[in-house]
């Protein structure tokens, strides 16, 4: 079965996802998650680590 564009998450551009925040400092990500329900997450790019980081509330 060929996946539809909505199902093909592996080949989806990360920057187009609503949970991707781009180049964001840790303090900024903590502020964005403050007051959100447990389990809320975002993905950001860390300049210090030169990699993606997931932040979870």
C-alpha positions in Angstrom: 0.0 0.0 0.0 1.4 3.4 -1.0 1.1 6.0 1.8 -0.8 9.2 1.1 0.9 12.5 1.6 -0.8 12.8 5.0 0.5 9.4 6.1 4.1 9.7 4.9 5.5 11.2 8.0 9.0 9.9 7.4 9.5 12.0 4.3 7.7 15.1 5.7 9.7 18.3 5.9 10.3 19.0 9.6 10.1 22.7 9.3 6.5 22.5 8.0 5.3 20.8 11.1 3.3 22.8 13.7 5.4 21.3 16.6 8.7 22.5 15.0 9.9 25.8 16.5 13.2 26.2 14.6 16.2 27.9 16.3 14.8 28.4 19.8 16.7 28.8 23.1 15.9 26.4 25.9 14.3 29.2 28.1 12.1 30.2 25.2 10.9 26.6 24.7 10.2 26.3 28.5 8.1 29.5 28.3 6.1 28.3 25.3 5.3 25.0 27.1 4.4 26.7 30.4 0.7 26.3 31.2 0.1 23.7 28.4 -1.3 20.2 29.2 1.1 17.5 30.3 2.4 15.6 27.2 2.6 18.8 25.1 5.9 18.9 23.1 7.9 20.9 20.7 11.0 20.2 18.6 13.6 22.9 18.2 17.1 23.2 16.8 19.9 23.6 19.4 22.9 25.7 18.3 24.9 24.4 21.2 24.3 20.7 20.3 24.0 21.2 16.6 21.0 18.9 16.6 17.3 18.7 17.1 16.0 18.7 20.7 12.5 17.6 21.9 11.1 19.6 24.8 8.1 18.0 26.7 5.8 19.4 29.3 
